Amino acid sequence: MLPLQGITVVTLEHAIAAPFCTRQLADLGARVIKVERPGVGDFARAYDARVRGLASHFVWTNRTKESLTLDLKHALAGEVLNRLLARADVLVQNLAPGAAARMGLSFDALHGKYPQLIVCDISGYGDNPDSPGPYRDKKAYDLLIQSESGFLSITGTADEPAKAGCSIADIAAGMYGYTSILAALIERSKTGLGQRIDVSMLESMVEWMSYPLYYAFDGAAPPPRAGAAHATIYPYGPFTTGDGKIVMLGLQNEREWRVFCRSVLEQPALVSDERFASNAKRVAAREELRRLIVEVFSGLTAEQVVARLDAAQIANASVNAMQDVWAHAQLQARSRWVDVDTPAGPVPALLPPGISDASKVRMDAVPALGQHTEALLAELNLKPQQIEQLRADGAI
């Protein structure tokens, strides 16, 4: 039995934050019913066509779900939703702020009818009616939240900021939605009552920004943008080798610095060089130190540099491209890839971190749009004529 087997989640979701949250609930065995707009569905379905004609974001965040198409403005939609929620444990939504409340789907409106129901609202800036804040109704996309949270101010080069290459703000919000729902389920097991969860993308990202925030505490200078190098520890970042490849390495303490000088650079005199006598001094003299390191590495191949680093037990890594990750030897050795079905055929998917056995997780198919609509409506005991009416009206 999977941990969330028997838990039903109804979700009014699109894009990444809420779908990533609910997919992880599905991984643990929850039944996730995804309500989508007829004809088009979750707009993330159309982001690209890179996975055999399917969208990469959608394939990633929507396996194991059941797709129910329903026009939420149709006269029968409220009846369908009420029947779904009467059986549900969790409602997740990331519609525009206030939209769910206007449809009678706020926690306050639902709690009297469904006291066991947990309602998780995910939005850009938070959606608390009692303290909405001036940003409540602003549109909030991942890159915009990266900007508002200060992430862009410390990411990139000295000349230009850079965004994260993946949807980090959406992922952060999805993770906090997921963990908050798990906590609410535990609390409900003690009280019998559901609760409201209000997840803000901004607050999720600001939490992840706490190290640079504290580094800049009380008016202190913030960490500088340092490209792929660490902003406040040095040497820690990418270095080019003689064969044109890049090796990523990182030192954490003075013991490692001494070993690095003696065994990797083979320049033991640097240990007593006052210019580099502490991390703070190495950061201040990073350009000078970088020239010394690159000069040594220029006479070595990447393989030779890595061999020296490994022998010295200095942390290092390859700068992998996407195809390198698909074929990563460690992931292969640990059997981390499993096949997941999609409307375009099976594709590999990574076992969720923390799961060591594929039998301990649910990784079912990515649904086609509306694939489960008729079965779900029949399960909800809608009359055949009601289903026919919905179909005739284009509402499913």
For each residue, the residues with C-beta under 8 A, 3 or more apart:
1: 5 29
2: 5 28 29 360 361 362
3: 28 29
4: 7 25 28 29 30 185
5: 1 2 29 30
6: 29
7: 4 25 29 30 31 89 90 185
8: 30 31 33 87 88 89 90
9: 22 25 26 30 31 32 33 88 89 90 91 92
10: 33 35 81 84 85 88 90 91 92
11: 18 19 22 32 33 34 35 65 91 92 93
12: 35 72 91 92 93 94 95 100 105
13: 18 19 22 34 42 92 93 94
14: 18 19 42 43 44 94 95
15: 18 19 42 43 44 57 94 170
16: 19 20 44 57 61 142 167 170 171 174
17: 20 21 94 122 169 170 171 173 174 177 199 201
18: 11 13 14 15 21 22 92 93 94 122 174 177
19: 11 13 14 15 16 22 23 34 42 44 58 61 62 174
20: 16 17 23 24 60 61 170 171 174 175 178
21: 17 18 24 25 92 120 122 173 174 175 177 178 181
22: 9 11 13 18 19 25 26 30 32 34 65 92
23: 19 20 26 27 32 60 61 62 63 64 65
24: 20 21 27 28 174 178 352
25: 4 7 9 21 22 28 30 32 90 178 181
26: 9 22 23 29 30 31 32 63 64 65 362 364
27: 23 24 64 352 355 361 362 363
28: 2 3 4 24 25 361 362
29: 1 2 3 4 5 6 7 26 362
30: 4 5 7 8 9 22 25 26 89 90
31: 7 8 9 26 66
32: 9 11 22 23 25 26 64 65 66
33: 8 9 10 11 65 66 68 84 88 372 376
34: 11 13 19 22 42 62 65 66 67 68 367
35: 10 11 12 68 69 70 72 81 84
36: 40 41 42 67 68 69 70 369 370
37: 40 41 42 69 71
38: 69 70 71 370 394 395 396
39: 69 394
40: 36 37 43 45 46 369
41: 36 37 45 67 69 369 370
42: 13 14 15 19 34 36 37 45 58 62
43: 14 15 40 46 47
44: 14 15 16 19 47 55 57 58 61
45: 40 41 42 54 55 58 369
46: 40 43 55
47: 43 44 55 56 57 58
48: 55 56 57
49: 53 54 55
50: 54 55 56
51: 54 55 56 59 342 344 347
52: 342 344 345 347
53: 49 344
54: 45 49 50 51 58 59 342 343 344 366
55: 44 45 46 47 48 49 50 51 58 59
56: 47 48 50 51 59 60
57: 15 16 44 47 48 60 61 167
58: 19 42 44 45 47 54 55 61 62 366
59: 51 54 55 56 62 63 342 347 366
60: 20 23 56 57
61: 16 19 20 23 44 57 58
62: 19 23 34 42 58 59 65 366 367
63: 23 26 59 340 349 363 364 365 366
64: 23 26 27 32 362 363 364 365
65: 11 22 23 26 32 33 34 62 366 367
66: 31 32 33 34 367 371 372 376
67: 34 36 41 367 368 369 370 371 372 373
68: 33 34 35 36 370 372 373 376 377 396
69: 35 36 37 38 39 41 369 370 373 396
70: 35 36 38 74 77 80 81 373 390 395 396
71: 37 38 74 77 393 394 395 396
72: 12 35 77 81 103
73: 77
74: 70 71 77 390 393 395
75: 78
76: 79 80 382 386 389 390 395
77: 70 71 72 73 74 80 81 395
78: 75 81 82 103 104
79: 76 82 83 382
80: 70 76 77 83 84 377 380 382
81: 10 35 70 72 77 78 84 85 105
82: 78 79 85 86 113
83: 79 80 86 87 380 381 382
84: 10 33 35 80 81 87 88 376 380
85: 10 81 82 88 91 110 113 114 117
86: 82 83 113 114
87: 8 83 84
88: 8 9 10 33 84 85 91 114 117
89: 7 8 9 30 116 117 118 185 188 194
90: 7 8 9 10 25 30 117 118 119 120 181 184 185
91: 9 10 11 12 85 88 105 110 117 118 119 120
92: 9 10 11 12 13 18 21 22 120 122 177 181
93: 11 12 13 18 100 105 119 120 121 122
94: 12 13 14 15 17 18 121 122 123
95: 12 14 99 100
96: 99 137
97: 123 124 125 127 132 136 137
98: 101 102 127 137
99: 95 96 102 103
100: 12 93 95 103 105 106 121
101: 98 104 105 106 109 129
102: 98 99
103: 72 78 99 100
104: 78 101 109 110
105: 12 81 91 93 100 101 109 110 119
106: 100 101 109 110 119
107: 110 111 119 121 194 195 196
108: 111
109: 101 104 105 106 112
110: 85 91 104 105 106 107 113 114 117 119
111: 107 108 114 115 117 119 194
112: 109 115
113: 82 85 86 110
114: 85 86 88 110 111 117 194
115: 111 112 192 193 194
116: 89 188 192 193 194
117: 85 88 89 90 91 110 111 114 194
118: 89 90 91 181 184 185 188 194 195 196 197
119: 90 91 93 105 106 107 110 111 194 195 196 197
120: 21 90 91 92 93 177 180 181 184 196 197 199
121: 93 94 100 107 127 196 197 198 199
122: 17 18 21 92 93 94 173 174 177 199 201
123: 94 97 126 127 136 140 198 199 200 201
124: 97 135 138 139 140 141 144 145 200 201 202
125: 97 133 135 136 138 140 200 201 202
126: 123 132 133 136 198 200 202 203
127: 97 98 121 123 132 136 198
128: 131 132 133 198
129: 101 132
130:
131: 128
132: 97 126 127 128 129 136 137
133: 125 126 128 136
134:
135: 124 125 138 202
136: 97 123 125 126 127 132 133
137: 96 97 98 132
138: 124 125 135
139: 124 144
140: 123 124 125 144 145 201 202
141: 124 144 145
142: 16 145 146 167 168 169 170 201
143: 146 147 163 169
144: 124 139 140 141 147 148
145: 124 140 141 142 148 149 169 201 202 205
146: 142 143 149 151 152 155 163 164 168 169 205
147: 143 144 151 152
148: 144 145 202 205
149: 145 146 169 202 205 206 208 209
150: 153 154 206 209 212 213
151: 146 147 154 155 163 164 168 169 205 208 209
152: 146 147 155 156 161 162 163
153: 150 161 222 225
154: 150 151 212 222 223 224 225 231
155: 146 151 152 161 162 163 164 225
156: 152 160 161 162 225 227
157: 160 162 225 226 227
158: 224 225 226
159:
160: 156 157
161: 152 153 155 156 225
162: 152 155 156 157
163: 143 146 151 152 155
164: 146 151 155 167 168
165:
166: 171
167: 16 57 142 164 170 171
168: 142 146 151 164 171 172 205 208
169: 17 142 143 145 146 149 151 172 173 201 204 205
170: 15 16 17 20 142 167 173 174 201
171: 16 17 20 166 167 168 174 175
172: 168 169 175 176 201 204 205 207 208
173: 17 21 122 169 170 176 177 199 200 201 204 205
174: 16 17 18 19 20 21 24 122 170 171 177 178
175: 20 21 171 172 178 179 204
176: 172 173 179 180 199 204 207
177: 17 18 21 92 120 122 173 174 180 181 197 199
178: 20 21 24 25 174 175 181 182
179: 175 176 182 183
180: 120 176 177 183 184 197 199
181: 21 25 90 92 118 120 177 178 184 185 197
182: 178 179 185 186
183: 179 180 186 187
184: 90 118 120 180 181 187 188 194 195 197
185: 4 7 89 90 118 181 182 188 189
186: 182 183 189 190
187: 183 184 190 191 195
188: 89 116 118 184 185 191 192 193 194 195
189: 185 186
190: 186 187
191: 187 188
192: 115 116 188
193: 115 116 188
194: 89 107 111 114 115 116 117 118 119 184 188
195: 107 118 119 184 187 188
196: 107 118 119 120 121
197: 118 119 120 121 177 180 181 184
198: 121 123 126 127 128
199: 17 120 121 122 123 173 176 177 180 203 204
200: 123 124 125 126 173 203 204
201: 17 122 123 124 125 140 142 145 169 170 172 173 204 205
202: 124 125 126 135 140 145 148 149 205 206
203: 126 199 200 206 207
204: 169 172 173 175 176 199 200 201 207 208
205: 145 146 148 149 151 168 169 172 173 201 202 208 209
206: 149 150 202 203 209 210 213
207: 172 176 203 204 210
208: 149 151 168 172 204 205
209: 149 150 151 205 206 212 213
210: 206 207 213 214
211: 214 215
212: 150 154 209 215 216 222 223
213: 150 206 209 210 216 217
214: 210 211 217
215: 211 212 220 222 223 232
216: 212 213 219 220 221 222 223
217: 213 214 220
218:
219: 216
220: 215 216 217
221: 216
222: 153 154 212 215 216
223: 154 212 215 216 226 231 232
224: 154 158 231
225: 153 154 155 156 157 158 161 231
226: 157 158 223 229 230 231 237
227: 156 157 237 238
228: 237 238 248 319
229: 226 234 236 237 238 286
230: 226 233 234 236 237 250
231: 154 223 224 225 226
232: 215 223 283
233: 230 236 250 251 252 279 283
234: 229 230 237 251 279 282 283 286 289
235: 239 249 250 251 260 282 286 289 290 293
236: 229 230 233 249 250 251
237: 226 227 228 229 230 234 248 249 250
238: 227 228 229 246 247 248 319
239: 235 246 247 248 249 290 293 294 297 305
240: 244 245 246 294 297 298
241: 244 245 246 247 297 298 300 301 302 304 305
242: 297 298 299 300 301
243: 301 302
244: 240 241
245: 240 241 301 302
246: 238 239 240 241 302 319
247: 238 239 241 297 302 305 306 309 316 317 318 319
248: 228 237 238 239 316 317 318 319
249: 235 236 237 239 309 314 315 316 317
250: 230 233 235 236 237 314 315 316
251: 233 234 235 236 256 257 260 314 315
252: 233 256 315
253: 256 257
254: 257 258 278 279
255: 258 259
256: 251 252 253 259 260 314
257: 251 253 254 260 261 271 276 279 282
258: 254 255 261 262 271
259: 255 256 262 263 264 312 313 314
260: 235 251 256 257 263 264 265 312 314
261: 257 258 264 265 267 268 269 270 271
262: 258 259 265 266 267 268 271
263: 259 260 266 308 311 312
264: 259 260 261 296 305 308 309 312 314
265: 260 261 262 270 292 293 296
266: 262 263 296
267: 261 262 270 292 296
268: 261 262 271
269: 261 272 273
270: 261 265 267 273 276 292
271: 257 258 261 262 268
272: 269 277
273: 269 270 276 277
274: 277 281
275: 281 285 288 289
276: 257 270 273 281 282 285 289
277: 272 273 274 281
278: 254 281 282
279: 233 234 254 257 282 283
280: 283 284
281: 274 275 276 277 278 284 285
282: 234 235 257 276 278 279 285 286 289
283: 232 233 234 279 280 286
284: 280 281
285: 275 276 281 282 288 289
286: 229 234 235 282 283 289 290
287: 290 291
288: 275 285 291 292
289: 234 235 275 276 282 285 286 292 293
290: 235 239 286 287 293 294
291: 287 288 294 295
292: 265 267 270 288 289 295 296
293: 235 239 265 289 290 296 297
294: 239 240 290 291 297 298
295: 291 292 298
296: 264 265 266 267 292 293 299 300
297: 239 240 241 242 247 293 294 300 305
298: 240 241 242 294 295
299: 242 296
300: 241 242 296 297 304 305 308
301: 241 242 243 245 304 305
302: 241 243 245 246 247 305 306
303: 306 307
304: 241 300 301 307 308
305: 239 241 247 264 297 300 301 302 308 309 316
306: 247 302 303 309 310 316 318
307: 303 304 310 311
308: 263 264 300 304 305 311 312
309: 247 249 264 305 306 312 314 315 316
310: 306 307 313 314 316
311: 263 307 308
312: 259 260 263 264 308 309
313: 259 310
314: 249 250 251 256 259 260 264 309 310
315: 249 250 251 252 309
316: 247 248 249 250 305 306 309 310
317: 247 248 249
318: 247 248 306 324
319: 228 238 246 247 248
320: 324 325 328
321: 324 325
322: 325 326
323: 326 327
324: 318 320 321 327 328
325: 320 321 322 328 331
326: 322 323 348
327: 323 324 332
328: 320 324 325 331 332
329: 332 333
330: 333 334
331: 325 328 334 336 337 350
332: 327 328 329 335 336 337
333: 329 330
334: 330 331
335: 332 351
336: 331 332 350 351
337: 331 332 348 349 350 351
338: 348 349 351 358 363
339: 346 347 348 349
340: 63 346 347 348 349 363 364 365 366
341: 345 346 364 365 366
342: 51 52 54 59 345 346 347 365 366
343: 54 366 367 368
344: 51 52 53 54 347
345: 52 341 342
346: 339 340 341 342
347: 51 52 59 339 340 342 344
348: 326 337 338 339 340
349: 63 337 338 339 340 363
350: 331 336 337
351: 335 336 337 338 355 358 361 363
352: 24 27 355 361
353:
354:
355: 27 351 352 358 360 361
356: 360
357: 360 361
358: 338 351 355 361 363
359:
360: 2 355 356 357
361: 2 27 28 351 352 355 357 358
362: 2 26 27 28 29 64
363: 27 63 64 338 340 349 351 358
364: 26 63 64 340 341
365: 63 64 340 341 342
366: 54 58 59 62 63 65 340 341 342 343
367: 34 62 65 66 67 343 371 372
368: 67 343 371
369: 36 40 41 45 67 69
370: 36 38 41 67 68 69 373 396
371: 66 67 367 368
372: 33 66 67 68 367 375 376
373: 67 68 69 70 370 376 377 396
374: 377 378 387 396
375: 372 378 379
376: 33 66 68 84 372 373 379 380
377: 68 80 373 374 380 382 386 387 390 396
378: 374 375 381 382 387
379: 375 376
380: 80 83 84 376 377
381: 83 378
382: 76 79 80 83 377 378 386 387 390
383: 386 387
384: 387 388
385: 388 389
386: 76 377 382 383 389 390
387: 374 377 378 382 383 384 390 391 396
388: 384 385 391 392
389: 76 385 386 392 393
390: 70 74 76 377 382 386 387 393 395 396
391: 387 388 394 395 396
392: 388 389
393: 71 74 389 390
394: 38 39 71 391
395: 38 70 71 74 76 77 390 391
396: 38 68 69 70 71 370 373 374 377 387 390 391
